[in-house]
């Protein structure tokens, strides 16, 4: 009998610990989200995500201009496709991604830094090559 009660107590302790862990995880996630939101100014809060579909064919960008322009504070999403495997690097923001014929890739970031930033292709044994510029206007 005492053993049964002990087992119940342990089970309750385990489940409440699990619940606490869940609550902890949820409350830990909330400050991150609100911090990201508060970084955008009220004027930019209404501005929708800036989406760009960038197709790379034979190592060249097609479908968009060679320079993409956004406003500082914009949420930017670059959706990459390529007919061959590439390793891409957005300078300044220092975001890297791999894209291939089978696997499109997305770079998603808040344009908090103003300036002109190259996106370059990194290839082993080859010199870095800029394929696109992103201008973030203040
Ligand atoms: Cu680079």
Backbone and ligand atoms as CSV (ligand in chain L), in Angstrom:
chain,resi,resn,atom,element,x,y,z
A,1,UNK,N,N,0.839,-1.216,0.000
A,1,UNK,CA,C,0.000,0.000,0.000
A,1,UNK,C,C,0.874,1.266,0.000
A,2,UNK,N,N,1.815,1.275,0.926
A,2,UNK,CA,C,2.715,2.434,1.000
A,2,UNK,C,C,3.500,2.585,-0.296
A,3,UNK,N,N,3.833,1.429,-0.876
A,3,UNK,CA,C,4.589,1.458,-2.140
A,3,UNK,C,C,3.753,2.098,-3.254
A,4,UNK,N,N,2.461,1.728,-3.266
A,4,UNK,CA,C,1.571,2.260,-4.295
A,4,UNK,C,C,1.469,3.776,-4.170
A,5,UNK,N,N,1.340,4.234,-2.943
A,5,UNK,CA,C,1.231,5.691,-2.724
A,5,UNK,C,C,2.520,6.393,-3.177
A,6,UNK,N,N,3.634,5.765,-2.821
A,6,UNK,CA,C,4.928,6.345,-3.207
A,6,UNK,C,C,5.030,6.449,-4.729
A,7,UNK,N,N,4.544,5.396,-5.396
A,7,UNK,CA,C,4.597,5.400,-6.866
A,7,UNK,C,C,3.747,6.526,-7.429
A,8,UNK,N,N,2.582,6.738,-6.819
A,8,UNK,CA,C,1.698,7.816,-7.273
A,8,UNK,C,C,2.376,9.170,-7.066
A,9,UNK,N,N,2.967,9.324,-5.905
A,9,UNK,CA,C,3.627,10.611,-5.601
A,9,UNK,C,C,4.734,10.880,-6.617
A,10,UNK,N,N,5.505,9.825,-6.908
A,10,UNK,CA,C,6.602,9.992,-7.870
A,10,UNK,C,C,6.035,10.386,-9.237
A,11,UNK,N,N,4.949,9.688,-9.611
A,11,UNK,CA,C,4.365,9.982,-10.920
A,11,UNK,C,C,3.891,11.443,-10.998
A,12,UNK,N,N,3.269,11.905,-9.900
A,12,UNK,CA,C,2.803,13.299,-9.860
A,12,UNK,C,C,4.004,14.247,-9.960
A,13,UNK,N,N,5.063,13.897,-9.202
A,13,UNK,CA,C,6.252,14.757,-9.203
A,13,UNK,C,C,6.847,14.821,-10.610
A,14,UNK,N,N,6.876,13.672,-11.271
A,14,UNK,CA,C,7.457,13.629,-12.616
A,14,UNK,C,C,6.607,14.450,-13.589
A,15,UNK,N,N,5.273,14.260,-13.492
A,15,UNK,CA,C,4.432,14.971,-14.451
A,15,UNK,C,C,4.437,16.474,-14.191
A,16,UNK,N,N,4.514,16.883,-12.923
A,16,UNK,CA,C,4.540,18.330,-12.675
A,16,UNK,C,C,5.890,18.913,-13.105
A,17,UNK,N,N,6.940,18.091,-12.967
A,17,UNK,CA,C,8.249,18.552,-13.451
A,17,UNK,C,C,8.193,18.730,-14.964
A,18,UNK,N,N,7.508,17.796,-15.620
A,18,UNK,CA,C,7.351,17.887,-17.073
A,18,UNK,C,C,6.578,19.125,-17.457
A,19,UNK,N,N,5.535,19.395,-16.678
A,19,UNK,CA,C,4.699,20.572,-16.922
A,19,UNK,C,C,5.525,21.842,-16.724
A,20,UNK,N,N,6.312,21.848,-15.633
A,20,UNK,CA,C,7.158,23.016,-15.358
A,20,UNK,C,C,8.150,23.236,-16.504
A,21,UNK,N,N,8.690,22.125,-16.991
A,21,UNK,CA,C,9.642,22.234,-18.094
A,21,UNK,C,C,8.966,22.836,-19.324
A,22,UNK,N,N,7.704,22.413,-19.550
A,22,UNK,CA,C,6.954,22.947,-20.682
A,22,UNK,C,C,6.691,24.427,-20.513
A,23,UNK,N,N,6.234,24.788,-19.291
A,23,UNK,CA,C,5.954,26.204,-19.003
A,23,UNK,C,C,7.234,27.014,-19.176
A,24,UNK,N,N,8.334,26.443,-18.693
A,24,UNK,CA,C,9.626,27.122,-18.826
A,24,UNK,C,C,9.983,27.346,-20.277
A,25,UNK,N,N,9.754,26.321,-21.089
A,25,UNK,CA,C,10.084,26.425,-22.513
A,25,UNK,C,C,9.215,27.469,-23.198
A,26,UNK,N,N,7.932,27.488,-22.845
A,26,UNK,CA,C,7.004,28.442,-23.462
A,26,UNK,C,C,7.363,29.866,-23.052
A,27,UNK,N,N,7.593,30.074,-21.734
A,27,UNK,CA,C,7.892,31.439,-21.295
A,27,UNK,C,C,9.259,31.886,-21.791
A,28,UNK,N,N,10.161,30.936,-22.009
A,28,UNK,CA,C,11.471,31.295,-22.560
A,28,UNK,C,C,11.320,31.740,-24.012
A,29,UNK,N,N,10.360,31.149,-24.723
A,29,UNK,CA,C,10.164,31.475,-26.133
A,29,UNK,C,C,9.521,32.852,-26.296
A,30,UNK,N,N,8.674,33.246,-25.353
A,30,UNK,CA,C,7.928,34.505,-25.475
A,30,UNK,C,C,8.846,35.737,-25.478
A,31,UNK,N,N,9.821,35.855,-24.529
A,31,UNK,CA,C,10.690,37.046,-24.583
A,31,UNK,C,C,11.448,37.156,-25.898
A,32,UNK,N,N,11.834,36.032,-26.470
A,32,UNK,CA,C,12.563,36.045,-27.738
A,32,UNK,C,C,11.677,36.653,-28.819
A,33,UNK,N,N,10.409,36.221,-28.842
A,33,UNK,CA,C,9.487,36.727,-29.848
A,33,UNK,C,C,9.227,38.215,-29.657
A,34,UNK,N,N,8.995,38.627,-28.398
A,34,UNK,CA,C,8.669,40.038,-28.179
A,34,UNK,C,C,9.896,40.916,-28.425
A,35,UNK,N,N,11.070,40.385,-28.142
A,35,UNK,CA,C,12.288,41.155,-28.408
A,35,UNK,C,C,12.429,41.400,-29.907
A,36,UNK,N,N,12.108,40.379,-30.693
A,36,UNK,CA,C,12.201,40.508,-32.150
A,36,UNK,C,C,11.171,41.513,-32.656
A,37,UNK,N,N,9.991,41.521,-32.044
A,37,UNK,CA,C,8.929,42.419,-32.466
A,37,UNK,C,C,9.258,43.856,-32.091
A,38,UNK,N,N,9.788,44.052,-30.872
A,38,UNK,CA,C,10.005,45.417,-30.395
A,38,UNK,C,C,11.155,46.088,-31.155
A,39,UNK,N,N,11.977,45.289,-31.817
A,39,UNK,CA,C,13.090,45.865,-32.555
A,39,UNK,C,C,12.586,46.640,-33.786
A,40,UNK,N,N,11.460,46.210,-34.346
A,40,UNK,CA,C,10.932,46.932,-35.494
A,40,UNK,C,C,10.178,48.174,-35.006
A,41,UNK,N,N,10.369,49.288,-35.667
A,41,UNK,CA,C,9.704,50.523,-35.268
A,41,UNK,C,C,8.226,50.438,-35.635
A,42,UNK,N,N,7.373,51.251,-34.990
A,42,UNK,CA,C,5.936,51.176,-35.268
A,42,UNK,C,C,5.606,51.359,-36.750
A,43,UNK,N,N,6.354,52.240,-37.427
A,43,UNK,CA,C,6.098,52.493,-38.849
A,43,UNK,C,C,6.320,51.236,-39.674
A,44,UNK,N,N,7.306,50.441,-39.258
A,44,UNK,CA,C,7.632,49.244,-40.018
A,44,UNK,C,C,6.763,48.062,-39.615
A,45,UNK,N,N,6.089,48.193,-38.473
A,45,UNK,CA,C,5.327,47.052,-37.954
A,45,UNK,C,C,4.275,46.596,-38.956
A,46,UNK,N,N,3.704,47.564,-39.709
A,46,UNK,CA,C,2.657,47.204,-40.663
A,46,UNK,C,C,3.238,46.678,-41.979
A,47,UNK,N,N,4.495,47.022,-42.225
A,47,UNK,CA,C,5.058,46.628,-43.524
A,47,UNK,C,C,5.160,45.115,-43.609
A,48,UNK,N,N,4.635,44.561,-44.697
A,48,UNK,CA,C,4.647,43.109,-44.832
A,48,UNK,C,C,6.045,42.598,-45.105
A,49,UNK,N,N,6.169,41.323,-45.044
A,49,UNK,CA,C,7.446,40.686,-45.365
A,49,UNK,C,C,7.828,40.986,-46.802
A,50,UNK,N,N,9.097,41.292,-47.018
A,50,UNK,CA,C,9.579,41.491,-48.386
A,50,UNK,C,C,10.078,40.139,-48.896
A,51,UNK,N,N,9.345,39.614,-49.853
A,51,UNK,CA,C,9.682,38.296,-50.386
A,51,UNK,C,C,10.342,38.427,-51.749
A,52,UNK,N,N,11.407,37.708,-51.944
A,52,UNK,CA,C,12.068,37.695,-53.249
A,52,UNK,C,C,12.308,36.245,-53.657
A,53,UNK,N,N,11.806,35.893,-54.825
A,53,UNK,CA,C,12.097,34.578,-55.379
A,53,UNK,C,C,13.264,34.723,-56.332
A,54,UNK,N,N,14.366,34.159,-55.954
A,54,UNK,CA,C,15.573,34.305,-56.755
A,54,UNK,C,C,15.960,32.952,-57.347
A,55,UNK,N,N,15.894,32.890,-58.670
A,55,UNK,CA,C,16.276,31.667,-59.356
A,55,UNK,C,C,17.679,31.845,-59.920
A,56,UNK,N,N,18.531,30.904,-59.633
A,56,UNK,CA,C,19.887,30.945,-60.181
A,56,UNK,C,C,19.983,29.888,-61.272
A,57,UNK,N,N,20.279,30.364,-62.456
A,57,UNK,CA,C,20.410,29.458,-63.596
A,57,UNK,C,C,21.830,29.583,-64.123
A,58,UNK,N,N,22.517,28.471,-64.126
A,58,UNK,CA,C,23.896,28.463,-64.607
A,58,UNK,C,C,24.763,29.481,-63.850
A,59,UNK,N,N,24.505,29.613,-62.573
A,59,UNK,CA,C,25.306,30.517,-61.750
A,59,UNK,C,C,24.917,31.980,-61.830
A,60,UNK,N,N,23.872,32.279,-62.609
A,60,UNK,CA,C,23.428,33.671,-62.745
A,60,UNK,C,C,22.023,33.844,-62.192
A,61,UNK,N,N,21.817,35.018,-61.575
A,61,UNK,CA,C,20.521,35.329,-60.995
A,61,UNK,C,C,19.524,35.687,-62.086
A,62,UNK,N,N,18.352,35.102,-62.023
A,62,UNK,CA,C,17.297,35.466,-62.963
A,62,UNK,C,C,16.027,35.781,-62.175
A,63,UNK,N,N,15.123,36.481,-62.806
A,63,UNK,CA,C,13.823,36.756,-62.179
A,63,UNK,C,C,13.788,37.997,-61.319
A,64,UNK,N,N,14.944,38.501,-60.894
A,64,UNK,CA,C,14.984,39.738,-60.100
A,64,UNK,C,C,16.151,40.587,-60.605
A,65,UNK,N,N,16.163,41.861,-60.203
A,65,UNK,CA,C,17.285,42.732,-60.536
A,65,UNK,C,C,18.539,42.254,-59.809
A,66,UNK,N,N,19.678,42.707,-60.277
A,66,UNK,CA,C,20.941,42.337,-59.633
A,66,UNK,C,C,21.088,43.005,-58.274
A,67,UNK,N,N,20.249,44.027,-58.011
A,67,UNK,CA,C,20.237,44.672,-56.697
A,67,UNK,C,C,18.813,44.648,-56.151
A,68,UNK,N,N,18.664,44.094,-54.975
A,68,UNK,CA,C,17.355,44.085,-54.313
A,68,UNK,C,C,17.345,45.201,-53.277
A,69,UNK,N,N,16.254,45.973,-53.253
A,69,UNK,CA,C,16.184,47.095,-52.332
A,69,UNK,C,C,15.091,46.876,-51.286
A,70,UNK,N,N,15.465,47.092,-50.041
A,70,UNK,CA,C,14.494,46.996,-48.940
A,70,UNK,C,C,14.712,48.173,-48.001
A,71,UNK,N,N,13.790,48.356,-47.083
A,71,UNK,CA,C,13.910,49.406,-46.075
A,71,UNK,C,C,14.460,48.805,-44.790
A,72,UNK,N,N,15.241,49.605,-44.101
A,72,UNK,CA,C,15.766,49.162,-42.819
A,72,UNK,C,C,14.593,48.786,-41.906
A,73,UNK,N,N,14.694,47.671,-41.246
A,73,UNK,CA,C,13.636,47.196,-40.363
A,73,UNK,C,C,12.696,46.208,-41.027
A,74,UNK,N,N,12.768,46.097,-42.354
A,74,UNK,CA,C,11.921,45.132,-43.060
A,74,UNK,C,C,12.273,43.699,-42.669
A,75,UNK,N,N,11.233,42.881,-42.683
A,75,UNK,CA,C,11.475,41.445,-42.587
A,75,UNK,C,C,11.687,40.959,-44.021
A,76,UNK,N,N,12.825,40.387,-44.272
A,76,UNK,CA,C,13.180,40.008,-45.635
A,76,UNK,C,C,13.278,38.492,-45.745
A,77,UNK,N,N,12.728,37.988,-46.839
A,77,UNK,CA,C,12.842,36.554,-47.095
A,77,UNK,C,C,13.318,36.349,-48.526
A,78,UNK,N,N,14.460,35.730,-48.655
A,78,UNK,CA,C,15.015,35.405,-49.966
A,78,UNK,C,C,14.837,33.913,-50.190
A,79,UNK,N,N,14.082,33.581,-51.241
A,79,UNK,CA,C,13.850,32.160,-51.542
A,79,UNK,C,C,14.678,31.779,-52.750
A,80,UNK,N,N,15.630,30.919,-52.505
A,80,UNK,CA,C,16.600,30.557,-53.532
A,80,UNK,C,C,16.272,29.230,-54.194
A,81,UNK,N,N,16.419,29.233,-55.514
A,81,UNK,CA,C,16.454,27.962,-56.230
A,81,UNK,C,C,17.655,28.030,-57.163
A,82,UNK,N,N,18.178,26.868,-57.499
A,82,UNK,CA,C,19.335,26.832,-58.392
A,82,UNK,C,C,19.355,25.528,-59.165
A,83,UNK,N,N,19.848,25.623,-60.380
A,83,UNK,CA,C,19.942,24.400,-61.190
A,83,UNK,C,C,21.220,23.622,-60.881
A,84,UNK,N,N,22.069,24.188,-60.046
A,84,UNK,CA,C,23.214,23.404,-59.555
A,84,UNK,C,C,23.498,23.768,-58.097
A,85,UNK,N,N,24.256,22.923,-57.441
A,85,UNK,CA,C,24.534,23.122,-56.015
A,85,UNK,C,C,25.411,24.351,-55.808
A,86,UNK,N,N,24.984,25.195,-54.877
A,86,UNK,CA,C,25.714,26.419,-54.567
A,86,UNK,C,C,25.756,26.610,-53.062
A,87,UNK,N,N,26.811,27.275,-52.625
A,87,UNK,CA,C,26.883,27.712,-51.245
A,87,UNK,C,C,26.842,29.229,-51.275
A,88,UNK,N,N,25.822,29.811,-50.651
A,88,UNK,CA,C,25.620,31.261,-50.724
A,88,UNK,C,C,25.898,31.920,-49.386
A,89,UNK,N,N,26.438,33.139,-49.465
A,89,UNK,CA,C,26.807,33.878,-48.263
A,89,UNK,C,C,26.338,35.320,-48.389
A,90,UNK,N,N,25.461,35.720,-47.487
A,90,UNK,CA,C,25.035,37.122,-47.422
A,90,UNK,C,C,25.973,37.841,-46.466
A,91,UNK,N,N,26.789,38.705,-47.025
A,91,UNK,CA,C,27.770,39.438,-46.216
A,91,UNK,C,C,27.076,40.483,-45.349
A,92,UNK,N,N,27.733,40.904,-44.303
A,92,UNK,CA,C,27.159,41.889,-43.387
A,92,UNK,C,C,26.263,41.234,-42.364
A,93,UNK,N,N,25.287,40.509,-42.863
A,93,UNK,CA,C,24.397,39.758,-41.970
A,93,UNK,C,C,24.975,38.378,-41.658
A,94,UNK,N,N,25.944,38.009,-42.478
A,94,UNK,CA,C,26.665,36.759,-42.288
A,94,UNK,C,C,25.733,35.542,-42.211
A,95,UNK,N,N,24.911,35.425,-43.225
A,95,UNK,CA,C,24.016,34.270,-43.312
A,95,UNK,C,C,24.497,33.402,-44.470
A,96,UNK,N,N,24.640,32.135,-44.190
A,96,UNK,CA,C,25.077,31.205,-45.232
A,96,UNK,C,C,24.019,30.136,-45.454
A,97,UNK,N,N,23.918,29.690,-46.689
A,97,UNK,CA,C,22.981,28.616,-46.982
A,97,UNK,C,C,23.464,27.828,-48.190
A,98,UNK,N,N,23.011,26.607,-48.257
A,98,UNK,CA,C,23.292,25.772,-49.428
A,98,UNK,C,C,22.008,25.615,-50.212
A,99,UNK,N,N,22.120,25.670,-51.505
A,99,UNK,CA,C,20.957,25.477,-52.362
A,99,UNK,C,C,21.342,24.531,-53.494
A,100,UNK,N,N,20.418,23.684,-53.853
A,100,UNK,CA,C,20.672,22.753,-54.959
A,100,UNK,C,C,19.379,22.555,-55.736
A,101,UNK,N,N,19.484,21.827,-56.823
A,101,UNK,CA,C,18.309,21.571,-57.653
A,101,UNK,C,C,17.201,20.897,-56.839
A,102,UNK,N,N,17.605,19.974,-55.992
A,102,UNK,CA,C,16.625,19.237,-55.188
A,102,UNK,C,C,16.140,20.047,-53.990
A,103,UNK,N,N,17.033,20.894,-53.458
A,103,UNK,CA,C,16.707,21.576,-52.210
A,103,UNK,C,C,16.762,23.088,-52.347
A,104,UNK,N,N,15.600,23.724,-52.529
A,104,UNK,CA,C,15.568,25.182,-52.480
A,104,UNK,C,C,15.920,25.630,-51.058
A,105,UNK,N,N,16.247,26.884,-50.895
A,105,UNK,CA,C,16.648,27.349,-49.574
A,105,UNK,C,C,16.088,28.742,-49.312
A,106,UNK,N,N,15.919,29.078,-48.059
A,106,UNK,CA,C,15.375,30.377,-47.675
A,106,UNK,C,C,16.325,31.069,-46.718
A,107,UNK,N,N,16.606,32.350,-47.001
A,107,UNK,CA,C,17.301,33.209,-46.033
A,107,UNK,C,C,16.270,34.174,-45.498
A,108,UNK,N,N,16.124,34.213,-44.222
A,108,UNK,CA,C,15.104,35.055,-43.616
A,108,UNK,C,C,15.753,35.876,-42.507
A,109,UNK,N,N,15.574,37.200,-42.572
A,109,UNK,CA,C,16.237,38.045,-41.577
A,109,UNK,C,C,15.538,39.395,-41.466
A,110,UNK,N,N,15.800,40.086,-40.387
A,110,UNK,CA,C,15.326,41.452,-40.211
A,110,UNK,C,C,16.435,42.381,-40.691
A,111,UNK,N,N,16.084,43.287,-41.594
A,111,UNK,CA,C,17.086,44.171,-42.202
A,111,UNK,C,C,17.439,45.302,-41.240
A,112,UNK,N,N,18.088,44.977,-40.167
A,112,UNK,CA,C,18.387,45.982,-39.137
A,112,UNK,C,C,19.618,46.814,-39.481
A,113,UNK,N,N,20.501,46.285,-40.344
A,113,UNK,CA,C,21.700,47.019,-40.748
A,113,UNK,C,C,21.469,47.676,-42.092
A,114,UNK,N,N,21.733,48.983,-42.156
A,114,UNK,CA,C,21.616,49.671,-43.445
A,114,UNK,C,C,22.933,49.524,-44.209
A,115,UNK,N,N,22.810,49.515,-45.529
A,115,UNK,CA,C,24.016,49.417,-46.348
A,115,UNK,C,C,23.790,48.570,-47.578
A,116,UNK,N,N,24.883,48.333,-48.286
A,116,UNK,CA,C,24.820,47.526,-49.505
A,116,UNK,C,C,25.623,46.259,-49.252
A,117,UNK,N,N,24.956,45.135,-49.355
A,117,UNK,CA,C,25.581,43.875,-48.968
A,117,UNK,C,C,25.585,42.877,-50.123
A,118,UNK,N,N,26.733,42.324,-50.437
A,118,UNK,CA,C,26.770,41.323,-51.500
A,118,UNK,C,C,26.345,39.937,-51.014
A,119,UNK,N,N,25.687,39.230,-51.902
A,119,UNK,CA,C,25.483,37.797,-51.705
A,119,UNK,C,C,26.447,37.118,-52.656
A,120,UNK,N,N,27.310,36.313,-52.115
A,120,UNK,CA,C,28.317,35.698,-52.971
A,120,UNK,C,C,28.229,34.185,-52.945
A,121,UNK,N,N,28.797,33.626,-53.981
A,121,UNK,CA,C,28.866,32.176,-54.064
A,121,UNK,C,C,30.223,31.729,-53.540
A,122,UNK,N,N,30.182,30.758,-52.667
A,122,UNK,CA,C,31.423,30.171,-52.174
A,122,UNK,C,C,31.581,28.806,-52.823
A,123,UNK,N,N,32.730,28.586,-53.383
A,123,UNK,CA,C,32.992,27.280,-53.975
A,123,UNK,C,C,34.418,26.886,-53.655
A,124,UNK,N,N,34.586,25.639,-53.344
A,124,UNK,CA,C,35.920,25.153,-52.989
A,124,UNK,C,C,36.879,25.355,-54.149
A,125,UNK,N,N,38.019,25.920,-53.835
A,125,UNK,CA,C,39.048,26.102,-54.852
A,125,UNK,C,C,38.764,27.208,-55.840
A,126,UNK,N,N,37.671,27.952,-55.602
A,126,UNK,CA,C,37.339,29.029,-56.522
A,126,UNK,C,C,37.263,30.345,-55.752
A,127,UNK,N,N,37.444,31.414,-56.463
A,127,UNK,CA,C,37.353,32.737,-55.866
A,127,UNK,C,C,35.878,33.055,-55.592
A,128,UNK,N,N,35.648,33.755,-54.498
A,128,UNK,CA,C,34.296,34.152,-54.141
A,128,UNK,C,C,33.716,35.035,-55.250
A,129,UNK,N,N,32.441,34.824,-55.561
A,129,UNK,CA,C,31.840,35.526,-56.691
A,129,UNK,C,C,30.514,36.128,-56.253
A,130,UNK,N,N,30.356,37.429,-56.437
A,130,UNK,CA,C,29.109,38.082,-56.048
A,130,UNK,C,C,28.046,37.839,-57.121
A,131,UNK,N,N,26.861,37.405,-56.677
A,131,UNK,CA,C,25.801,37.159,-57.658
A,131,UNK,C,C,24.641,38.141,-57.500
A,132,UNK,N,N,24.631,38.855,-56.386
A,132,UNK,CA,C,23.492,39.726,-56.091
A,132,UNK,C,C,23.881,40.718,-54.991
A,133,UNK,N,N,23.261,41.906,-55.028
A,133,UNK,CA,C,23.439,42.859,-53.942
A,133,UNK,C,C,22.110,43.123,-53.262
A,134,UNK,N,N,22.168,43.314,-51.965
A,134,UNK,CA,C,20.976,43.734,-51.231
A,134,UNK,C,C,21.258,45.094,-50.622
A,135,UNK,N,N,20.413,46.067,-50.984
A,135,UNK,CA,C,20.553,47.405,-50.407
A,135,UNK,C,C,19.486,47.603,-49.351
A,136,UNK,N,N,19.948,47.945,-48.167
A,136,UNK,CA,C,19.025,48.234,-47.058
A,136,UNK,C,C,19.067,49.748,-46.833
A,137,UNK,N,N,17.942,50.395,-47.160
A,137,UNK,CA,C,17.870,51.854,-47.097
A,137,UNK,C,C,17.338,52.329,-45.752
A,138,UNK,N,N,18.039,53.282,-45.130
A,138,UNK,CA,C,17.575,53.777,-43.833
A,138,UNK,C,C,16.327,54.646,-43.951
L,1,CU,CU,CU,31.279,35.313,-48.675
